[in-house]
Amino acid sequence: MTATKFKRSFKELTAFCEAEEFKGYDPYDGLNSRLFQKMPFIPKSRFMRLAWIQFFKRSPINFRKIAGVKKDYNPKALGLFLSGYCNLYKTDANPAHLEKMQLFIEQINQTVSKGYSGACWGYNFDWEARAFFQPKGMPTVVASSFIANALLDAYDITGEASLLATARGTCDFMLKDLNRTYDERGNFSFSYSPLDKSVVFNASLLGSRLLARVYSYTKEPLLAEEAKRSVTFCCGYQQENGAWAYGTLPFHQWIDNFHTGYNLECIDDYMKYTGDESFRMYTEKGFEYYIKTFFTEEGVPKYYSNSTYPVDIHAPSQLIITVKKMRKTASSGEVVDRVINWSIDNMQDKKGYFYYQINKYFTSRIAYMRWSQAWMFYAYSVYFLPEAKNV
């Protein structure tokens, strides 16, 4: 019954994404508004940019069409969908999956950010955050790592050398174009983008994971060495109970669900790709904290370590990925199934898409393509992978 329900949910989600041609809105795309861009002086104000983005992100009513924000491809979403179709092909070698993979690869190649040391990607909108401003197309370690990993997923299937070469180029972007923050032992954290010097643990670990994975193909010692230094830096900030704060800045001191899952997945992947098991105690302690802290007996995925709301669709999707990739299905499979069941019952629309967030007093039912649909699509594809083919 559970398997049938999950497959039906995935089928309905896939139908929605394909009908939308994988284009959509994003929680952070408010600055793409033609109305905002026409306002005199206001677009130049950091405060107004931040306020405008937060209004669109937090509002349960979607004003984007009125404000002139168009549905569009998001490069990171393209990477997630590519990885998803690669997983589907591993499960069922259907030529239709290969065709979809090729379409995503072509679109990804058209969205590369130019002028850097290797292939890299940003978002399709200007983005004002509390820590920094990222203009449209400014490459980030997060978007670039997910896309490069997707290209490697496709390389594993097709053997197309250009895919590996592009992912290797992304390593050059990370090693040469990103800023670094060092500790007293010479270990370091990658910055989020070439423009900032922030320390965000999940972002740096995503870079570490890509270096380690490319090393598993090319056997270049430099890639494994730099990956280990950045993993060591981040593990040095794990708290005694197994948790990580989001970052080191004073306003980055929250502990949340899905970024904890990112950290665990990336460190585990680093060990898998390099054969270096020296960080196992960090992942074991971190996973125990993660699985006991962020999910209720009813299957509700909590956002923060100390608060349930907002219930965000990113949390159940990352749970599936973290548990499956860390090979924890025997001990935590029931938790995953409870959370997916709850998410289908409470966060999937009759049209097939998943809602963004459930807040204490209202629900945001906006169909965000990257944040919600791409992540759940990819998570389902991981869930349905046979254990022997899990990568």
VOZA-171535 format. One line per field, with one value per residue (C-alpha): x, y, z; residue in one letter. Coordinates in steps of 0.001 Angstrom, whole numbers. Layout:
N
px [X, ...] .
py [Y, ...] .
pz [Z, ...] .
type [a, ...] .
//
This chain:
391
px [0, 2767, 4794, 1723, 945, 4505, 4638, 1308, 2539, 5733, 3799, 1545, 4551, 6337, 3271, 3077, 6772, 6650, 3487, 5295, 8340, 10397, 10105, 8667, 8864, 11354, 11036, 13846, 13018, 11238, 13910, 13069, 9907, 9571, 7517, 10323, 12962, 10990, 10792, 13144, 16080, 14436, 16222, 19540, 18604, 19894, 17110, 14409, 15860, 15885, 12372, 10998, 12464, 11222, 7717, 7475, 9146, 6906, 3580, 1173, -362, 1629, 1893, 4569, 2380, 997, 4507, 5927, 7990, 8127, 8471, 11942, 14557, 16641, 20122, 20180, 16736, 18012, 20805, 18412, 16111, 19091, 20233, 16672, 16350, 19759, 18448, 15291, 17429, 19419, 16128, 14580, 16769, 14015, 15277, 12833, 14901, 18023, 16225, 15265, 18845, 20142, 17648, 18788, 22465, 21891, 20043, 22696, 25406, 23496, 23415, 27138, 28423, 31226, 34598, 35705, 38388, 35971, 32329, 30110, 26535, 24446, 20757, 18457, 17732, 19420, 19498, 19828, 20615, 21594, 25218, 25710, 24216, 24479, 23656, 21892, 24251, 26892, 28205, 27929, 29517, 26039, 24515, 27785, 28317, 24816, 25033, 28525, 27414, 24452, 26799, 28842, 25660, 25103, 28752, 28380, 25632, 26817, 30609, 30619, 34075, 32935, 30698, 33626, 35730, 33084, 32822, 36618, 36481, 34031, 36724, 39005, 36300, 36112, 39861, 40793, 37811, 36220, 37542, 38741, 38579, 41400, 41717, 44940, 45939, 45590, 42256, 39664, 36084, 35073, 33101, 29599, 30637, 33586, 31986, 31804, 33904, 31122, 31511, 28462, 29221, 26848, 28015, 31687, 30996, 29180, 32404, 34393, 32110, 32549, 36353, 36271, 33989, 36090, 39159, 37522, 37720, 40969, 43023, 44577, 46013, 45342, 41579, 41503, 43878, 41875, 38626, 40008, 41169, 37726, 35928, 38305, 37493, 33741, 33945, 35875, 32671, 30411, 28853, 29162, 25623, 26334, 24718, 26068, 24966, 24286, 27491, 29847, 28246, 26226, 22960, 23787, 23574, 20374, 20368, 18001, 16823, 17880, 21235, 22183, 21223, 23424, 26404, 26021, 25493, 28514, 30916, 29721, 30211, 33702, 34630, 33094, 34889, 38316, 38343, 39269, 37178, 38636, 35434, 33091, 32607, 31314, 28722, 27568, 27115, 25567, 23126, 21906, 21237, 19568, 17162, 16161, 15778, 14008, 11160, 8142, 6435, 3604, 6046, 6138, 9521, 10566, 12433, 14599, 16117, 13910, 10839, 8587, 7441, 7690, 7327, 9323, 9127, 12914, 13148, 11371, 13156, 16564, 15649, 15081, 18421, 20421, 19076, 19415, 22886, 24209, 22813, 20676, 17495, 17511, 17529, 15604, 13447, 10283, 10986, 11372, 8108, 6209, 7558, 6780, 3265, 2692, 4130, 1890, -1194, -431, 1780, 923, -1722, -4320, -2522, 548, 2932, 4170, 3538, 6399, 5726, 3168, 3339, 1619, -1299, -1267, 105, 2078, 717, 2831, 4383, 8082, 9958, 13479, 12793, 9888, 9298, 12898, 13914, 10998, 11502, 15156, 14377, 11798, 14289, 16775, 14100, 13230, 16852, 17694, 20204, 22881, 22665, 22690, 25478] .
py [0, 2411, 1680, 2169, 5476, 6740, 5720, 7411, 10561, 10547, 9961, 12940, 15122, 14101, 14876, 18357, 19121, 17908, 19922, 23026, 22123, 22227, 26023, 27830, 30404, 30458, 31689, 34182, 35453, 38653, 40941, 39605, 41705, 44172, 46378, 46538, 47228, 50235, 51899, 54936, 54536, 51720, 48788, 50321, 50193, 47099, 47415, 47605, 44651, 42543, 43640, 42973, 39446, 38638, 39843, 37475, 34631, 34894, 35725, 32763, 34618, 34550, 38114, 37275, 37357, 40758, 42064, 40824, 37848, 35136, 31395, 30351, 27621, 27575, 26073, 24226, 22777, 21563, 19745, 18118, 16978, 15621, 13612, 12415, 11128, 9468, 7588, 6648, 5255, 3172, 1785, 1311, 1672, 3416, 5375, 8152, 8815, 9191, 11709, 13766, 13602, 14999, 17858, 18868, 18617, 20913, 23450, 23299, 24005, 27115, 28511, 28367, 31569, 33020, 34424, 31966, 29296, 26484, 25699, 27175, 28269, 30719, 31470, 33080, 36082, 38753, 37641, 39890, 38065, 39354, 38338, 39386, 40377, 37939, 39305, 37127, 34498, 34981, 31426, 29807, 26709, 25335, 25592, 24610, 21522, 20151, 20689, 19214, 16182, 15772, 15820, 13099, 11090, 11307, 10456, 7249, 6196, 7500, 7560, 10885, 12358, 15980, 15564, 14546, 17355, 19931, 18676, 18757, 22364, 23121, 21978, 24655, 27242, 26150, 25971, 29178, 31546, 31040, 32796, 30859, 31261, 29425, 28037, 27970, 24617, 25662, 23981, 26122, 26811, 27735, 30953, 30872, 32755, 34743, 37902, 37015, 35577, 33998, 30639, 28447, 24845, 23053, 25176, 24459, 20743, 20607, 21856, 19258, 16499, 17459, 17557, 14087, 12687, 14014, 12607, 9182, 9425, 11328, 10279, 13750, 14005, 17755, 17237, 14769, 16885, 20077, 18232, 16820, 20226, 21726, 18761, 18989, 22690, 22073, 19077, 21274, 23271, 20307, 20776, 18237, 16943, 16354, 19532, 22277, 25886, 27153, 29203, 31330, 34783, 35972, 35771, 32279, 30530, 28582, 24778, 23477, 20243, 20032, 21802, 19266, 16577, 18235, 18193, 14511, 13447, 15391, 14123, 10568, 10968, 12393, 9233, 6994, 8689, 8973, 5898, 8139, 6920, 9320, 11379, 8494, 9545, 12933, 11433, 8853, 11425, 13871, 11358, 10294, 13949, 14554, 11622, 12107, 15904, 16875, 14373, 13765, 10450, 11570, 12128, 15934, 17263, 20085, 23060, 24035, 22047, 23958, 24732, 22887, 25787, 26494, 22921, 23119, 20608, 20706, 18779, 15542, 15523, 15810, 13133, 10608, 11467, 11501, 8182, 6382, 7686, 7009, 3488, 3951, 2439, -511, 1696, 4729, 3443, 3643, 7298, 8021, 6286, 8129, 11471, 10806, 9678, 12812, 15015, 13493, 13862, 17428, 19031, 17548, 19330, 17473, 18891, 16874, 19545, 19977, 23047, 25231, 25591, 25074, 27847, 27933, 30031, 29608, 27453, 28639, 26525, 28162, 25651, 26549, 24541, 24475, 24548, 22111, 20129, 19521, 18430, 16049, 14665, 13963, 12564, 10150, 9004, 8228, 6466, 4122, 3242, -403, -615, -2130, 841, 3540, 6046] .
pz [0, 970, -2175, -4362, -2684, -3105, -6772, -7459, -5737, -7810, -11033, -10302, -9436, -12646, -14740, -13210, -13812, -17391, -18087, -16781, -18922, -15711, -15524, -12556, -9814, -6933, -3338, -3996, -7498, -6446, -7896, -11366, -11074, -13949, -11630, -9068, -11699, -12999, -9591, -9416, -7013, -5025, -6795, -5708, -2035, -186, 2365, -293, -2224, 923, 1918, -1577, -1690, 1801, 945, -2029, -119, 2941, 1306, 948, -2010, -5228, -6575, -9135, -12234, -11255, -10488, -13776, -12615, -15276, -14831, -15882, -15804, -12651, -13246, -9922, -10606, -13982, -12166, -9716, -12502, -14456, -11441, -10972, -14512, -14201, -11167, -13053, -15864, -13362, -12091, -15541, -18667, -20597, -23655, -22740, -19617, -21758, -23951, -20899, -19630, -22913, -22848, -19368, -20298, -23271, -21146, -18413, -20983, -22034, -18487, -17640, -16032, -18169, -17158, -14462, -14171, -14961, -15569, -12848, -12348, -10359, -10093, -12632, -10399, -8307, -4686, -1644, 1613, 5029, 4492, 851, -2506, -5434, -8893, -11444, -12822, -10116, -9639, -6217, -4768, -4064, -7533, -9219, -7079, -7643, -11386, -11703, -9697, -12030, -15021, -13323, -12781, -16531, -17197, -15169, -17561, -20918, -20579, -22441, -21687, -22000, -18950, -16758, -18237, -17378, -13788, -13501, -14648, -11836, -9412, -10899, -10242, -6609, -6089, -7907, -7793, -4384, -1299, 1734, 5486, 7284, 10779, 12795, 11284, 7669, 7053, 5326, 4325, 792, 409, -1010, -4170, -5514, -4082, -385, 2429, 4461, 6205, 5560, 6465, 4097, 1168, 1804, 2270, -1059, -2612, -674, -1892, -5545, -5243, -3680, -6342, -9221, -7448, -7577, -11389, -11991, -8936, -8663, -5122, -4955, -5157, -2258, -182, -566, 41, 3298, 4509, 3971, 5572, 8548, 8950, 9006, 11334, 13749, 14224, 14991, 18413, 21199, 20595, 16869, 15510, 13281, 13213, 9691, 9677, 11761, 11454, 14476, 12503, 11173, 14534, 13949, 13595, 10936, 9409, 5783, 6053, 8726, 6219, 3586, 5953, 6769, 3164, 1936, 4597, 4015, 266, 820, 2711, 66, -2824, -1156, 1065, 4011, 6966, 9526, 9787, 10595, 14218, 13049, 10722, 13259, 16004, 13570, 12146, 15578, 16408, 13029, 13076, 16736, 16616, 13414, 12907, 15129, 15823, 13520, 10661, 10807, 9612, 11946, 10483, 13461, 16296, 18736, 16604, 14168, 12016, 9227, 7960, 4733, 1850, 1596, 4891, 3858, 509, 2159, 4719, 1924, 340, 3568, 4886, 1545, 713, 4199, 3964, 7070, 5653, 8052, 11141, 9852, 7005, 9097, 9868, 6164, 5281, 8040, 6868, 3197, 4105, 6142, 3393, 717, 2926, 4009, 1357, -2044, -4080, -6127, -9190, -8264, -7026, -3450, -1317, -150, 3580, 6316, 8868, 12224, 10976, 7193, 4363, 1336, -1507, -4207, -6628, -6557, -9161, -7687, -3973, -3907, -7099, -8208, -4725, -4266, -7779, -7046, -3591, -4981, -7633, -4857, -2806, -5675, -6456, -5753, -2890, -5116, -7493, -4837, -5501] .
type [m, t, a, t, k, f, k, r, s, f, k, e, l, t, a, f, c, e, a, e, e, f, k, g, y, d, p, y, d, g, l, n, s, r, l, f, q, k, m, p, f, i, p, k, s, r, f, m, r, l, a, w, i, q, f, f, k, r, s, p, i, n, f, r, k, i, a, g, v, k, k, d, y, n, p, k, a, l, g, l, f, l, s, g, y, c, n, l, y, k, t, d, a, n, p, a, h, l, e, k, m, q, l, f, i, e, q, i, n, q, t, v, s, k, g, y, s, g, a, c, w, g, y, n, f, d, w, e, a, r, a, f, f, q, p, k, g, m, p, t, v, v, a, s, s, f, i, a, n, a, l, l, d, a, y, d, i, t, g, e, a, s, l, l, a, t, a, r, g, t, c, d, f, m, l, k, d, l, n, r, t, y, d, e, r, g, n, f, s, f, s, y, s, p, l, d, k, s, v, v, f, n, a, s, l, l, g, s, r, l, l, a, r, v, y, s, y, t, k, e, p, l, l, a, e, e, a, k, r, s, v, t, f, c, c, g, y, q, q, e, n, g, a, w, a, y, g, t, l, p, f, h, q, w, i, d, n, f, h, t, g, y, n, l, e, c, i, d, d, y, m, k, y, t, g, d, e, s, f, r, m, y, t, e, k, g, f, e, y, y, i, k, t, f, f, t, e, e, g, v, p, k, y, y, s, n, s, t, y, p, v, d, i, h, a, p, s, q, l, i, i, t, v, k, k, m, r, k, t, a, s, s, g, e, v, v, d, r, v, i, n, w, s, i, d, n, m, q, d, k, k, g, y, f, y, y, q, i, n, k, y, f, t, s, r, i, a, y, m, r, w, s, q, a, w, m, f, y, a, y, s, v, y, f, l, p, e, a, k, n, v] .
//
